[in-house]
């Protein structure tokens, strides 16, 4: 039967595009598989990972450990490294044949390139840079009641709606928009790395996962570009998403920007293997590079310890760090919203308090 994106009743199952780089899965894969497992359970469908590469079948079972029922491996030498032409053709060919209801793609550099290309070829919609996903309407209403300022007590919802509800920041992070794709399938979404929590790995589930290898065909006509060489950039980029300790600075360092950043770096070093982040105000002011930004329009993080120095706590920033295991806030304004989500709050001048924190950490380690 010919592929028809409007024939929504012929589509089934939740799919996750699983990205590999140099034959290794990336952390975003495990986050999306974990989230996909929840959605598949809500929908009563199977969770399928699709992995493109060359000789990568041996890493596919690991995806089962996080919830995948099945992994489709598309194998070809031209898929060893990512190119838009090869990946888009292979992924779309398999989708047109298998007809998944939902496709989740990580909002990485690769995912942000691949997702729109595939959506256009499949004649369906794509919601980019999502931070929350739901299928079950009851769970979506619960999300609204706890994560928005809407008064939902007077609102009515179509509780039977099983469309994928894709929530993402809009208007520069000042609003959150929930988007559905009711008339076409598959529902496609790119999901921001770090926002979905990775489940615990299960060896039993990994062993039970079915791996199916498909040997695909690619001709010279399919490929408009080829990878000749890979040159890695030497610029060091901070890894906020994988960090266990994050010390972030906000507008409160304005009286001595370089001194404030230096204090944050010293505090991060005192904790051990900490990294420095910043609020949107800091990034917009040019005090730190964009890869240091925490918040709705930056990185969403879940470190063991998050220290907020001179950050007021706008809702856009809190949305990016409020799930941290331990939050410590330092601010001169005792009414700052950051204290609402902090486990420990210190009211005072960060330039006086942080040196004391550093000394206390050092003394604690020596003891």
Secondary structure, DSSP 8 states (H G I E B T S, - for coil): ----TT-GGG-EEEEEEE-EETTEE-HHHHHHHHHHHHHHHHHT--EEEEEEESS-GGGTHHHHTTT-SEEEEEE-GGGSS--HHHHHHHHHHHHHHH-EEEEEEE-SHHHHHHHHHHHHHHT--EEEEEEEEESSHHHHHHHHHHH----GGG----TT--S-EEEEEETTTTEEEEE---SSSSEEEEE-TTSS------HHHHHH-EEEEEE----TTT-S---------------STT-SEEEEE-GGGGGGHHHHHHHHHHHHHHHSS-EEEE-HHHHHTTSS-GGGBBSTTSB----SEEEEES----HHHHTTTTT-SEEEEEES-TT-THHHH-SEEEES-HHHHHHHHHHHHHHHHH-
